[in-house]
Each structure stands twice: as structure tokens, then as C-alpha cells.
């Protein structure tokens, strides 16, 4: 049986460089995919915030003319009321069950 030919130093160096190049390509591809995922997550979050803001304005039309601070105060008051706290407590129990 013949022994496989041993590679020269130059061939091994070329193989190492080719492997390093492939690693860089995979790392760059991973970076691009992570950026796309991040953009999609931001787009989804922005859409959700817009929809929720529209719901808030449809329930409280006066919210359109409120400042950000006034709207935040109104929401804070509404969500800390006893009925709101009870609703949130029940919902939390349902999601953990």
C-alpha cells in the first residue's frame, strides 16, 4: 500500500489561508443575518407601538392634543386604578397557568 503524499509547507499555508477566508465569510454572513433580524425586530416593535398608540387615541380622543407627559400621567393613573390592577393580576395568573 502506498502512503498518501505529504503536503508541502506552501500547500498547507494555502489551505490555512483558504480556511481563514471561509471563516471570515461565515462571520460576515452571520453579522448580516443578525442585522436583518435586528431590523425586523425593530420594525415589528415600531408597528406594535403605532397600533397601540392608535388604540389609545381611539379610546381617549383627547389624547391627540395631550403632551407626552399628560398622556403618560393619564395612563399611569388608569393602570394603577383598582379595576386595572385586578385585570392585570388575573391576566398574569392566566399566562402563568
C-alpha positions in Angstrom: 0.0 0.0 0.0 1.3 3.4 -0.9 1.4 6.2 1.7 -0.5 9.4 0.8 1.7 12.2 -0.4 2.6 14.6 2.3 1.7 18.2 1.6 4.3 20.9 1.3 4.6 23.8 3.6 3.2 26.1 0.8 0.2 23.9 0.3 -0.6 23.7 4.0 -0.2 27.5 4.3 -2.6 28.0 1.3 -5.1 25.6 3.0 -4.9 27.6 6.2 -5.4 30.9 4.4 -8.4 29.5 2.5 -9.9 28.2 5.7 -9.4 31.6 7.4 -11.0 33.3 4.4 -14.1 30.9 4.7 -14.3 31.7 8.5 -14.3 35.4 7.7 -17.0 34.9 5.1 -19.2 33.0 7.6 -18.6 35.6 10.3 -19.6 38.4 7.9 -22.7 36.4 6.8 -23.6 35.9 10.5 -23.2 39.7 11.0 -25.5 40.4 8.1 -28.2 38.0 9.3 -28.0 39.4 12.8 -28.5 42.9 11.4 -31.5 41.8 9.4 -33.0 40.1 12.4 -32.5 43.3 14.5 -34.1 45.4 11.8 -37.1 43.1 11.6 -37.4 43.1 15.4 -37.3 47.0 15.4 -39.9 47.1 12.6 -42.2 44.7 14.5 -41.8 46.7 17.7 -42.5 50.0 15.9 -45.6 48.6 14.3 -46.9 47.3 17.6 -46.3 50.7 19.3 -48.0 52.6 16.5 -51.0 50.2 16.7 -51.2 50.5 20.5 -51.0 54.3 20.2 -53.8 54.3 17.7 -55.9 52.2 20.1 -55.2 54.6 23.0 -56.2 57.6 20.8 -59.4 55.9 19.7 -60.4 55.2 23.3 -59.3 58.7 24.5 -59.7 61.1 21.6 -58.4 63.9 23.8 -55.0 62.1 23.9 -54.3 63.6 20.4 -53.9 67.0 21.9 -52.2 66.0 25.2 -48.5 66.4 25.7 -46.4 63.2 26.2 -46.3 63.9 30.0 -50.0 64.3 30.2 -50.7 61.1 28.3 -48.2 59.2 30.4 -49.8 60.6 33.6 -53.3 59.6 32.3 -52.1 56.1 31.5 -50.3 55.8 34.8 -53.5 56.8 36.7 -55.6 54.5 34.6 -53.3 51.5 35.1 -52.9 51.9 38.8 -56.7 52.0 39.4 -58.1 49.1 41.3 -60.0 47.6 38.3 -56.9 47.9 36.1 -54.7 46.2 38.8 -57.3 43.4 39.2 -57.4 42.9 35.4 -53.6 42.7 35.2 -53.4 40.3 38.1 -56.0 38.0 36.5 -54.2 38.1 33.2 -50.8 37.3 34.8 -52.4 34.3 36.6 -53.8 33.1 33.3 -50.5 33.3 31.5 -48.6 31.5 34.2 -51.2 28.7 34.5 
